[in-house]
Amino acid sequence: MEQPIHRITICSDSLGGTAEAVVEAVIHQFEHQAVEIKRYGNVRHEDELKALMEDAAKYRGFVAYTLVQPELREMIREESMRLNLRIVDVMGPMLEAFIDTFNDAPSQRLGMLHQLNDRYFDRMEAIEFTVECDSGRNLKSLPQADLVLVGISRTSKTPLAMLLAHRGKKVFNYAPVPEIAPPPELLALRPERIIGLTMSAEVMLGIRTERLKALGLPLGSQYATLARIQEELTYTEALFKQLQCPVIDITEKAIEETAGIIMGHI
């Protein structure tokens, strides 16, 4: 049976990228949930806020917001009660902790996290690069990557790559298979620019089986058999040795934990 589509609405008086990055990181922890994101940026007036809240109330989901203006923060709370719609204040707890701990007050400047400086443009460039190079696409760009993630299918390469891209890293991800030789561009890279990802075969079997169910495909596919998974892992282990790259076993690690290990490594 097809899963229902849930909607998470992003509301921001700036671009909304901060809230969306947090929401996407959370969504990746619930692999089989069908969720779409609707983003409203540059919300500056109460009528805009009221309209988007009424639209969000039509869907199963909630609203994640980053609002600096006090009047908008108050209104979104009022609208959530009126519409019985859950809201999540992405920045509020951090602001309150800063005020309580350091006895300071926010400047209330809109879009402080998205000032048009070199760091911001570098991060946007990294995200664009990572999207274009997802799943081994655009091989000619591989030498320009800051980091290459190598691991068999369903080792969380895409969500991990996007999380690292939001931290300013251009990431290329590649899924090796025994039947296809690795590209020369990969073999030519220095080992410190490559991270190998591996996982328990038994855990991977469960993940791939659920993936087939989610896609409505027959469960007898070779893709989700223990023998095929072990063959792919054995092949990839030999490739890691050839590349002389560090390898991370992600079996019991959250994506954020793996990203932290990688950032520490590079």
Backbone as JSON, one array per atom type, in Angstrom:
{
  "sequence": "MEQPIHRITICSDSLGGTAEAVVEAVIHQFEHQAVEIKRYGNVRHEDELKALMEDAAKYRGFVAYTLVQPELREMIREESMRLNLRIVDVMGPMLEAFIDTFNDAPSQRLGMLHQLNDRYFDRMEAIEFTVECDSGRNLKSLPQADLVLVGISRTSKTPLAMLLAHRGKKVFNYAPVPEIAPPPELLALRPERIIGLTMSAEVMLGIRTERLKALGLPLGSQYATLARIQEELTYTEALFKQLQCPVIDITEKAIEETAGIIMGHI",
  "N": [[0.84, -1.2, 0.0], [0.53, 2.23, -0.82], [2.44, 4.74, 0.8], [1.23, 7.45, 2.85], [1.59, 10.92, 1.99], [3.23, 13.17, 3.97], [3.4, 16.54, 5.12], [5.86, 18.94, 5.92], [6.02, 22.16, 6.94], [8.02, 24.97, 6.32], [8.75, 27.98, 7.87], [9.96, 31.2, 7.69], [11.46, 34.39, 8.46], [13.61, 35.0, 7.06], [15.65, 33.37, 4.7], [15.05, 30.72, 5.25], [16.68, 28.54, 5.13], [18.14, 27.52, 7.29], [16.25, 26.26, 9.01], [15.26, 24.38, 7.18], [17.51, 22.79, 6.7], [17.81, 21.56, 9.2], [15.38, 20.15, 9.37], [15.64, 18.4, 7.16], [17.8, 16.86, 7.98], [16.63, 15.49, 10.1], [14.55, 14.11, 8.8], [16.02, 12.25, 7.33], [16.6, 10.37, 9.21], [14.39, 8.83, 9.32], [13.83, 6.78, 7.25], [11.83, 5.57, 5.71], [9.63, 7.16, 5.68], [7.26, 9.05, 3.92], [7.68, 12.18, 3.11], [7.14, 15.59, 2.41], [8.56, 18.83, 1.88], [7.53, 22.11, 2.38], [8.45, 25.3, 1.77], [8.4, 28.54, 3.11], [9.79, 31.55, 2.67], [11.18, 34.74, 3.75], [9.04, 35.84, 5.21], [7.28, 38.47, 6.36], [5.07, 39.81, 7.23], [1.96, 39.83, 9.08], [-0.35, 38.95, 7.77], [0.69, 37.3, 5.76], [1.8, 35.28, 7.3], [-0.47, 34.23, 8.56], [-1.85, 33.19, 6.34], [-0.12, 31.16, 5.38], [-0.09, 29.45, 7.55], [-2.74, 28.58, 7.65], [-2.81, 27.19, 5.25], [-0.94, 25.19, 5.82], [-2.3, 23.79, 7.77], [-4.01, 22.18, 6.41], [-2.78, 19.83, 5.84], [-1.36, 16.7, 6.99], [1.01, 17.08, 9.42], [3.54, 19.43, 10.5], [4.73, 22.72, 11.5], [7.87, 24.11, 11.09], [9.82, 26.71, 12.33], [11.77, 29.73, 11.9], [11.81, 32.59, 13.23], [12.48, 35.95, 13.86], [11.34, 38.42, 14.52], [9.5, 39.67, 17.22], [6.67, 40.05, 17.2], [5.8, 38.38, 15.16], [6.63, 35.92, 16.09], [4.97, 35.68, 18.29], [2.49, 35.67, 17.05], [2.56, 33.31, 15.5], [2.42, 31.39, 17.44], [-0.13, 31.89, 18.46], [-1.71, 31.31, 16.19], [-1.14, 28.62, 15.88], [-2.45, 27.47, 18.05], [-5.08, 28.21, 17.47], [-5.56, 26.81, 15.11], [-4.99, 24.26, 15.85], [-2.46, 23.17, 15.27], [0.7, 21.81, 15.15], [3.77, 23.39, 16.06], [7.28, 24.03, 15.64], [9.88, 25.58, 17.16], [12.76, 26.43, 15.82], [15.03, 28.04, 16.34], [14.48, 29.29, 18.74], [14.92, 27.97, 21.41], [17.74, 28.0, 21.46], [18.28, 30.74, 21.32], [17.13, 31.55, 23.74], [18.74, 30.15, 25.55], [21.17, 31.43, 25.12], [20.57, 34.04, 25.94], [19.88, 33.61, 28.66], [22.25, 32.49, 29.67], [24.38, 34.25, 29.0], [23.41, 36.72, 29.54], [22.46, 38.49, 27.56], [20.99, 40.06, 24.63], [19.25, 39.3, 21.57], [20.03, 40.75, 18.33], [17.99, 40.99, 16.56], [18.2, 41.25, 13.83], [17.23, 40.46, 10.6], [17.87, 37.41, 8.91], [20.5, 36.95, 9.73], [22.08, 34.66, 9.73], [22.48, 34.27, 7.11], [24.04, 36.16, 5.77], [25.45, 37.78, 2.95], [28.23, 36.7, 2.4], [31.59, 35.5, 1.73], [31.77, 32.96, 2.88], [29.12, 32.07, 2.97], [28.47, 31.91, 0.2], [30.3, 29.99, -0.57], [29.29, 27.77, 0.78], [26.8, 27.43, -0.49], [27.72, 26.83, -3.04], [28.97, 24.39, -2.5], [26.77, 22.79, -1.81], [25.31, 22.78, -4.23], [27.18, 21.5, -5.91], [27.32, 18.97, -4.66], [24.73, 17.97, -4.97], [24.6, 17.77, -7.76], [26.47, 15.79, -8.16], [25.52, 13.48, -7.05], [25.16, 10.01, -6.33], [27.18, 9.04, -8.04], [27.04, 10.51, -10.39], [28.1, 12.76, -13.03], [30.95, 12.35, -13.46], [33.2, 13.69, -14.37], [33.55, 15.78, -12.67], [34.58, 14.76, -10.38], [37.37, 15.02, -9.58], [37.31, 17.6, -8.51], [36.11, 17.44, -6.08], [35.92, 17.93, -2.55], [35.72, 15.81, -0.93], [35.19, 12.3, -1.21], [32.73, 9.93, -0.92], [32.57, 6.5, -0.53], [30.74, 3.61, -0.9], [28.61, 0.72, -0.7], [25.28, 0.4, -2.14], [22.73, 1.94, -0.2], [24.15, 2.73, 2.04], [23.77, 5.13, 3.26], [24.9, 7.28, 1.89], [23.97, 9.53, 0.37], [22.29, 11.23, 2.16], [24.28, 11.73, 4.08], [26.23, 12.99, 2.54], [24.85, 15.35, 1.87], [24.54, 16.53, 4.36], [27.2, 17.07, 4.99], [27.73, 18.81, 2.91], [26.24, 21.03, 3.65], [27.91, 21.91, 5.54], [29.85, 23.04, 4.11], [31.4, 21.42, 2.41], [32.37, 20.05, -0.66], [30.99, 17.27, -1.97], [31.33, 14.1, -3.4], [29.63, 11.15, -4.19], [29.93, 7.6, -4.43], [28.89, 4.43, -5.52], [30.2, 1.37, -5.46], [30.11, -1.6, -7.51], [30.5, -5.11, -8.06], [30.51, -5.81, -10.79], [31.36, -3.66, -12.29], [34.18, -1.8, -13.09], [36.03, 0.41, -10.97], [36.03, 3.98, -11.5], [38.73, 5.63, -13.26], [39.21, 8.2, -12.33], [38.59, 8.09, -9.63], [40.48, 6.29, -8.65], [42.74, 7.79, -8.95], [42.78, 9.68, -6.96], [44.03, 11.18, -3.91], [44.42, 9.27, -0.91], [43.49, 10.51, 1.46], [41.37, 12.05, 0.69], [39.25, 10.45, 0.4], [36.58, 8.56, 1.8], [35.68, 5.49, 3.05], [32.68, 3.64, 3.42], [31.06, 1.24, 5.36], [29.01, -1.59, 6.41], [27.22, -3.84, 8.57], [26.35, -6.94, 7.12], [23.95, -8.25, 7.73], [22.35, -6.23, 8.85], [22.23, -4.52, 6.65], [20.78, -6.16, 4.92], [18.21, -6.08, 6.06], [17.63, -3.33, 5.67], [17.66, -3.08, 2.86], [15.62, -4.84, 2.18], [13.38, -3.55, 3.27], [13.47, -1.31, 1.68], [12.78, -2.33, -0.84], [10.14, -3.04, -0.27], [9.04, -0.5, 0.19], [9.18, 0.57, -2.35], [7.47, -1.02, -3.67], [8.35, -3.32, -4.97], [9.17, -6.72, -5.97], [10.06, -9.01, -3.36], [11.92, -10.98, -3.8], [14.12, -10.11, -5.16], [17.53, -10.06, -6.26], [19.01, -8.01, -5.26], [18.33, -7.69, -2.58], [19.39, -9.9, -1.12], [21.22, -11.96, 1.13], [23.53, -13.18, 0.18], [24.23, -11.66, -2.12], [24.68, -9.15, -0.94], [26.85, -9.7, 0.75], [28.72, -10.35, -1.2], [29.04, -7.86, -2.46], [30.03, -6.35, -0.31], [32.45, -7.64, 0.22], [33.82, -7.19, -2.19], [33.95, -4.39, -2.07], [35.49, -4.0, 0.23], [37.98, -4.9, -0.67], [38.42, -2.92, -2.55], [38.65, -0.67, -0.93], [41.08, -1.22, 0.31], [42.74, -1.06, -1.89], [42.48, 1.63, -2.5], [43.52, 2.67, -0.23], [42.2, 4.09, 1.78], [40.62, 5.63, 4.69], [38.17, 3.81, 6.62], [34.81, 3.69, 7.68], [32.66, 2.06, 9.84], [29.31, 2.11, 9.7], [27.23, 0.86, 10.95], [25.94, 1.06, 13.51], [25.71, 3.76, 13.82], [24.5, 7.11, 13.92], [23.69, 9.45, 11.3], [24.63, 12.03, 11.81], [26.62, 11.5, 13.69], [28.47, 10.03, 12.15], [29.11, 12.02, 10.29], [30.41, 13.81, 11.99], [32.68, 12.35, 12.67], [33.91, 12.21, 10.17], [34.37, 14.96, 9.61], [36.19, 15.47, 11.63], [38.26, 13.93, 10.73], [39.06, 15.08, 8.29]],
  "CA": [[0.0, 0.0, 0.0], [1.32, 3.45, -0.93], [2.48, 5.49, 2.03], [0.69, 8.8, 2.72], [2.56, 12.0, 1.96], [3.09, 14.14, 5.05], [4.06, 17.8, 4.79], [6.45, 19.79, 6.94], [6.08, 23.52, 6.43], [9.09, 25.81, 6.84], [8.36, 29.39, 7.92], [11.11, 32.01, 8.12], [11.5, 35.77, 8.01], [14.8, 35.1, 6.21], [15.54, 32.43, 3.59], [14.5, 29.44, 5.71], [17.63, 27.46, 4.92], [18.54, 26.92, 8.57], [15.2, 25.33, 9.42], [15.16, 23.28, 6.22], [18.64, 21.89, 6.93], [17.5, 20.77, 10.39], [14.29, 19.24, 9.02], [16.15, 17.36, 6.27], [18.63, 15.95, 8.78], [15.72, 14.64, 10.87], [13.85, 13.22, 7.86], [16.91, 11.16, 6.93], [16.6, 9.34, 10.25], [13.15, 8.07, 9.16], [14.04, 6.53, 5.83], [10.66, 5.07, 4.98], [8.53, 8.11, 5.76], [7.07, 9.88, 2.74], [7.52, 13.54, 3.64], [7.54, 16.69, 1.54], [8.84, 20.09, 2.57], [7.03, 23.34, 1.76], [9.21, 26.36, 2.42], [8.0, 29.93, 2.95], [10.85, 32.44, 3.13], [10.95, 36.19, 3.76], [7.72, 36.15, 5.77], [7.5, 39.7, 7.13], [3.79, 40.43, 7.63], [1.06, 38.93, 9.77], [-1.28, 38.3, 6.83], [1.43, 36.23, 5.12], [1.93, 34.2, 8.28], [-1.78, 33.61, 8.74], [-2.19, 32.43, 5.13], [0.68, 29.94, 5.29], [-0.52, 28.57, 8.62], [-4.0, 27.98, 7.22], [-2.48, 26.21, 4.22], [-0.26, 24.06, 6.48], [-3.28, 23.05, 8.57], [-4.73, 21.26, 5.53], [-1.98, 18.63, 5.65], [-0.8, 16.07, 8.18], [2.39, 17.53, 9.58], [3.76, 20.51, 11.46], [5.45, 23.88, 10.98], [9.14, 24.46, 11.72], [9.99, 28.13, 12.01], [12.84, 30.59, 12.41], [11.3, 33.95, 13.19], [13.18, 36.83, 14.78], [10.47, 39.5, 14.97], [8.67, 39.22, 18.35], [5.24, 40.01, 16.87], [5.55, 37.19, 14.35], [6.79, 34.76, 16.98], [3.75, 35.59, 19.11], [1.35, 35.33, 16.2], [2.58, 31.91, 15.07], [1.93, 30.6, 18.58], [-1.59, 32.06, 18.51], [-2.29, 30.59, 15.06], [-1.01, 27.17, 16.11], [-3.53, 27.09, 18.97], [-6.35, 28.37, 16.77], [-5.69, 25.79, 14.07], [-4.58, 22.98, 16.42], [-1.36, 22.79, 14.4], [1.95, 21.79, 15.91], [4.86, 24.21, 15.56], [8.59, 23.76, 16.24], [10.72, 26.76, 17.13], [14.09, 25.9, 15.57], [16.06, 28.87, 16.93], [14.06, 29.83, 20.04], [15.64, 27.45, 22.57], [19.13, 28.46, 21.43], [18.26, 32.15, 21.69], [16.85, 31.64, 25.17], [19.93, 29.69, 26.28], [22.18, 32.48, 24.99], [20.14, 35.15, 26.8], [19.96, 33.22, 30.08], [23.63, 32.19, 30.07], [25.3, 35.36, 28.8], [22.73, 37.97, 29.9], [22.52, 39.33, 26.37], [19.74, 40.04, 23.85], [19.52, 39.21, 20.13], [19.95, 42.02, 17.6], [16.75, 40.93, 15.77], [18.46, 41.49, 12.42], [16.73, 39.35, 9.81], [18.8, 36.74, 8.02], [21.89, 37.05, 10.19], [22.82, 33.46, 9.37], [22.62, 34.19, 5.65], [24.69, 37.33, 5.21], [26.05, 37.42, 1.68], [29.67, 36.76, 2.49], [32.25, 34.42, 1.0], [31.46, 31.68, 3.5], [27.77, 31.67, 2.55], [28.51, 31.49, -1.19], [31.04, 28.72, -0.62], [28.39, 26.7, 1.22], [25.83, 27.22, -1.56], [28.43, 26.14, -4.12], [29.18, 23.01, -2.07], [25.48, 22.09, -1.9], [25.02, 22.58, -5.65], [28.1, 20.48, -6.4], [26.97, 17.68, -4.08], [23.49, 17.52, -5.61], [24.91, 17.4, -9.15], [27.35, 14.61, -8.17], [24.93, 12.42, -6.25], [25.07, 8.66, -6.89], [28.17, 8.79, -9.08], [26.81, 11.29, -11.6], [29.03, 13.85, -13.35], [32.28, 11.85, -13.08], [34.26, 14.64, -14.71], [33.71, 16.71, -11.55], [35.11, 14.05, -9.22], [38.63, 15.58, -9.06], [37.09, 18.87, -7.81], [35.45, 17.17, -4.79], [36.69, 17.97, -1.31], [35.59, 14.52, -0.28], [34.45, 11.29, -1.96], [32.19, 8.85, -0.09], [32.47, 5.25, -1.29], [30.05, 2.57, -0.15], [27.57, 0.04, -1.5], [23.96, 1.0, -2.09], [22.02, 2.03, 1.08], [25.03, 3.05, 3.17], [23.46, 6.51, 3.69], [25.84, 8.22, 1.28], [23.34, 10.77, -0.05], [22.02, 12.14, 3.29], [25.54, 12.11, 4.69], [26.85, 13.97, 1.65], [24.13, 16.63, 1.98], [24.87, 17.11, 5.66], [28.56, 17.61, 4.87], [27.67, 19.96, 2.0], [25.77, 22.17, 4.44], [29.08, 22.36, 6.31], [30.78, 23.66, 3.18], [32.25, 20.46, 1.71], [31.92, 19.51, -1.94], [31.04, 15.82, -1.76], [30.96, 13.18, -4.48], [29.44, 9.81, -3.61], [30.06, 6.56, -5.45], [28.51, 3.09, -5.05], [30.85, 0.35, -6.28], [29.49, -2.92, -7.7], [31.53, -6.01, -8.58], [30.49, -5.97, -12.24], [31.85, -2.45, -12.95], [35.47, -1.35, -12.56], [35.97, 1.78, -10.45], [36.51, 4.95, -12.48], [40.12, 6.07, -13.08], [39.23, 9.45, -11.55], [38.6, 7.72, -8.22], [41.76, 5.65, -8.33], [43.81, 8.78, -9.0], [42.68, 10.59, -5.82], [44.81, 10.91, -2.71], [43.59, 8.52, 0.06], [42.86, 11.35, 2.49], [40.16, 12.69, 0.16], [38.24, 9.39, 0.23], [36.1, 7.88, 3.0], [34.93, 4.27, 2.78], [31.57, 3.37, 4.34], [30.66, -0.17, 5.36], [27.91, -1.89, 7.31], [26.93, -5.25, 8.77], [25.55, -7.53, 6.04], [22.62, -8.57, 8.24], [21.61, -4.96, 8.95], [21.98, -4.08, 5.29], [19.7, -6.99, 4.37], [16.95, -5.52, 6.53], [17.42, -2.03, 5.03], [17.31, -3.26, 1.44], [14.3, -5.47, 2.12], [12.39, -2.49, 3.5], [13.5, -0.44, 0.5], [11.97, -2.97, -1.88], [8.74, -2.91, 0.13], [8.63, 0.89, 0.0], [9.06, 0.82, -3.79], [6.49, -1.94, -4.23], [9.04, -4.29, -5.82], [9.15, -8.08, -5.41], [11.07, -9.21, -2.33], [12.88, -11.98, -4.22], [15.19, -9.51, -5.95], [18.9, -10.36, -5.83], [19.47, -6.82, -4.55], [18.09, -7.86, -1.15], [19.75, -11.24, -0.64], [22.44, -11.92, 1.94], [24.67, -13.58, -0.65], [24.62, -10.52, -2.95], [25.22, -8.1, -0.08], [28.18, -10.13, 1.17], [29.59, -10.23, -2.37], [29.33, -6.43, -2.64], [30.88, -5.89, 0.79], [33.79, -8.21, 0.01], [34.41, -6.43, -3.29], [34.23, -3.02, -1.63], [36.6, -4.07, 1.17], [39.2, -4.97, -1.48], [38.6, -1.61, -3.17], [39.15, 0.24, 0.11], [42.51, -1.51, 0.48], [43.41, -0.52, -3.07], [42.46, 3.09, -2.38], [44.24, 3.0, 1.01], [41.42, 5.14, 2.42], [40.0, 5.26, 5.96], [36.86, 3.17, 6.48], [33.93, 3.87, 8.84], [31.53, 1.13, 9.95], [28.18, 2.96, 10.11], [26.13, -0.01, 11.35], [25.2, 1.55, 14.68], [25.98, 5.2, 13.93], [23.61, 8.09, 13.3], [24.34, 10.2, 10.23], [25.36, 13.16, 12.41], [27.83, 10.96, 14.31], [29.4, 9.73, 11.08], [29.58, 13.3, 9.76], [31.36, 14.36, 12.94], [33.94, 11.59, 12.53], [34.53, 12.62, 8.91], [34.88, 16.32, 9.76], [37.4, 15.37, 12.45], [39.32, 13.3, 9.93], [39.55, 15.96, 7.21]],
  "C": [[0.88, 1.25, 0.0], [1.26, 4.25, 0.37], [1.9, 6.89, 1.83], [1.82, 9.82, 2.72], [2.25, 12.95, 3.11], [3.84, 15.41, 4.63], [4.62, 18.45, 6.05], [6.61, 21.16, 6.31], [7.2, 24.29, 7.12], [8.64, 27.25, 6.77], [9.54, 30.19, 8.45], [10.95, 33.45, 7.65], [12.8, 36.07, 7.28], [14.6, 34.1, 5.07], [14.91, 31.1, 3.98], [15.45, 28.27, 5.56], [18.05, 26.76, 6.2], [17.53, 25.88, 9.02], [15.12, 24.14, 8.48], [16.3, 22.28, 6.41], [18.39, 20.99, 8.13], [16.43, 19.73, 10.08], [14.8, 18.09, 8.15], [17.01, 16.36, 7.04], [17.76, 14.98, 9.59], [15.01, 13.65, 9.96], [14.73, 12.03, 7.49], [17.02, 10.07, 7.99], [15.36, 8.44, 10.15], [13.02, 7.73, 7.68], [12.77, 6.21, 5.07], [9.44, 5.98, 5.1], [8.46, 8.93, 4.48], [6.73, 11.29, 3.21], [7.94, 14.55, 2.58], [7.72, 17.95, 2.36], [8.3, 21.25, 1.74], [7.66, 24.52, 2.49], [8.67, 27.74, 2.07], [9.11, 30.81, 3.53], [10.43, 33.9, 3.06], [9.53, 36.56, 4.21], [7.89, 37.34, 6.71], [6.22, 40.28, 7.71], [2.84, 39.38, 8.21], [0.09, 38.23, 8.83], [-0.6, 37.16, 6.07], [1.52, 35.02, 6.04], [0.61, 33.47, 8.46], [-2.14, 32.72, 7.55], [-1.4, 31.12, 5.06], [0.3, 28.95, 6.38], [-1.83, 27.86, 8.26], [-3.76, 26.93, 6.14], [-1.84, 24.98, 4.85], [-1.24, 23.19, 7.23], [-4.06, 22.04, 7.72], [-4.03, 19.91, 5.41], [-1.61, 18.02, 7.0], [0.65, 16.51, 8.3], [2.5, 18.62, 10.63], [4.53, 21.62, 10.77], [6.73, 24.07, 11.79], [9.47, 25.89, 11.34], [11.25, 28.73, 12.62], [12.39, 32.02, 12.2], [12.0, 34.78, 14.25], [12.25, 37.9, 15.35], [9.53, 39.0, 16.08], [7.19, 39.1, 18.01], [4.89, 38.8, 16.03], [5.68, 35.92, 15.18], [5.55, 34.57, 17.85], [2.57, 35.14, 18.26], [1.37, 33.87, 15.79], [2.13, 31.0, 16.2], [0.41, 30.69, 18.68], [-2.28, 31.26, 17.4], [-2.21, 29.07, 15.26], [-2.1, 26.67, 17.04], [-4.88, 27.18, 18.28], [-6.61, 27.24, 15.8], [-5.37, 24.38, 14.57], [-3.46, 22.36, 15.57], [-0.05, 22.88, 15.17], [3.01, 22.65, 15.24], [6.15, 23.85, 16.32], [9.46, 25.0, 16.05], [12.19, 26.31, 17.02], [15.17, 26.7, 16.3], [15.76, 29.32, 18.35], [14.84, 29.3, 21.23], [17.1, 27.9, 22.63], [19.23, 29.93, 21.82], [18.07, 32.32, 23.2], [18.07, 31.21, 26.0], [21.01, 30.76, 26.25], [21.85, 33.65, 25.93], [20.34, 34.82, 28.27], [21.41, 33.05, 30.54], [24.52, 33.42, 30.04], [24.67, 36.72, 29.09], [22.79, 38.98, 28.76], [21.19, 39.23, 25.65], [20.08, 39.98, 22.38], [19.33, 40.55, 19.44], [18.65, 42.13, 16.8], [16.97, 41.37, 14.32], [18.05, 40.27, 11.63], [17.84, 38.75, 8.97], [20.25, 36.82, 8.43], [22.71, 35.85, 9.75], [23.09, 33.36, 7.87], [23.17, 35.48, 5.06], [25.47, 36.91, 3.97], [27.56, 37.61, 1.74], [30.27, 35.55, 1.77], [31.9, 33.06, 1.56], [30.09, 31.17, 3.06], [27.79, 31.16, 1.1], [29.26, 30.18, -1.35], [30.13, 27.56, -0.23], [27.35, 26.4, 0.14], [26.47, 26.48, -2.73], [28.65, 24.66, -3.78], [27.89, 22.2, -2.18], [25.13, 21.79, -3.35], [25.9, 21.48, -6.24], [27.66, 19.09, -5.94], [25.7, 17.11, -4.69], [23.78, 17.02, -7.02], [25.73, 16.1, -9.23], [26.81, 13.47, -7.33], [24.91, 11.1, -7.03], [25.98, 8.45, -8.09], [27.96, 9.55, -10.37], [27.93, 12.32, -11.8], [30.47, 13.49, -12.95], [33.4, 12.85, -13.37], [34.53, 15.63, -13.58], [34.36, 16.06, -10.33], [36.43, 14.64, -8.7], [38.44, 16.89, -8.29], [36.45, 18.68, -6.43], [36.42, 17.36, -3.63], [36.77, 16.59, -0.68], [34.78, 13.58, -1.16], [34.03, 10.19, -0.99], [32.0, 7.62, -0.97], [31.82, 4.19, -0.42], [28.96, 1.96, -0.99], [26.23, 0.73, -1.29], [23.32, 0.85, -0.71], [22.96, 2.18, 2.27], [24.92, 4.53, 3.55], [24.39, 7.55, 3.08], [25.18, 9.56, 0.95], [23.01, 11.69, 1.13], [23.29, 12.6, 3.99], [26.24, 13.17, 3.86], [26.18, 15.33, 1.77], [24.43, 17.31, 3.31], [26.27, 17.75, 5.62], [28.59, 18.81, 3.93], [27.19, 21.2, 2.72], [26.86, 22.69, 5.37], [30.19, 22.85, 5.39], [31.68, 22.73, 2.4], [31.6, 20.01, 0.41], [32.1, 18.0, -1.9], [30.56, 15.07, -3.0], [30.72, 11.83, -3.83], [29.33, 8.76, -4.72], [29.74, 5.2, -4.82], [29.14, 2.03, -5.94], [30.02, -0.93, -6.38], [30.52, -3.82, -8.37], [31.62, -6.06, -10.11], [31.11, -4.77, -12.98], [33.16, -2.0, -12.29], [35.34, 0.08, -12.04], [36.55, 2.76, -11.45], [37.96, 5.36, -12.22], [40.23, 7.33, -12.23], [39.27, 9.17, -10.05], [39.95, 7.15, -7.82], [42.9, 6.65, -8.28], [43.81, 9.72, -7.79], [43.62, 10.19, -4.69], [43.91, 10.23, -1.68], [42.87, 9.4, 1.07], [41.62, 12.08, 2.0], [39.02, 11.69, -0.01], [37.87, 8.82, 1.6], [35.3, 6.66, 2.56], [33.85, 4.06, 3.84], [31.19, 1.9, 4.23], [29.61, -0.39, 6.43], [27.77, -3.4, 7.46], [26.02, -5.77, 7.66], [24.12, -7.8, 6.49], [21.75, -7.32, 8.36], [21.27, -4.44, 7.57], [20.85, -4.88, 4.63], [18.34, -6.43, 4.79], [16.62, -4.2, 5.86], [16.98, -2.19, 3.58], [15.95, -3.93, 1.28], [13.2, -4.44, 2.31], [12.33, -1.54, 2.32], [12.66, -1.03, -0.62], [10.49, -2.86, -1.56], [8.22, -1.51, -0.16], [8.4, 1.21, -1.47], [8.03, -0.08, -4.45], [7.07, -2.97, -5.15], [9.02, -5.68, -5.18], [10.32, -8.31, -4.45], [12.12, -10.24, -2.71], [14.05, -11.43, -5.01], [16.57, -9.83, -5.38], [19.46, -9.21, -4.99], [19.36, -6.97, -3.03], [18.28, -9.31, -0.72], [21.06, -11.14, 0.12], [23.66, -12.25, 1.1], [25.16, -12.4, -1.49], [25.25, -9.42, -2.09], [26.64, -8.46, 0.37], [29.18, -10.03, 0.02], [29.99, -8.76, -2.57], [30.26, -5.91, -1.55], [32.32, -6.41, 0.64], [34.53, -7.46, -1.1], [34.83, -5.03, -2.83], [35.39, -2.98, -0.63], [37.94, -4.13, 0.42], [39.49, -3.63, -2.14], [39.16, -0.61, -2.16], [40.65, 0.03, 0.32], [43.31, -0.96, -0.69], [43.53, 0.99, -2.97], [43.27, 3.58, -1.19], [43.54, 4.11, 1.8], [40.93, 4.69, 3.79], [38.6, 4.72, 5.73], [36.08, 3.35, 7.79], [32.82, 2.83, 8.78], [30.35, 1.91, 10.52], [27.01, 2.15, 10.67], [25.29, 0.56, 12.49], [25.4, 3.05, 14.88], [24.88, 6.02, 13.27], [24.4, 8.87, 12.26], [25.17, 11.34, 10.81], [26.65, 12.68, 13.07], [28.89, 10.65, 13.25], [29.97, 11.02, 10.49], [30.62, 13.94, 10.68], [32.71, 13.66, 12.85], [34.67, 12.03, 11.27], [35.12, 14.03, 9.02], [36.14, 16.33, 10.61], [38.56, 14.82, 11.67], [39.93, 14.28, 8.93], [39.99, 17.31, 7.75]]
}
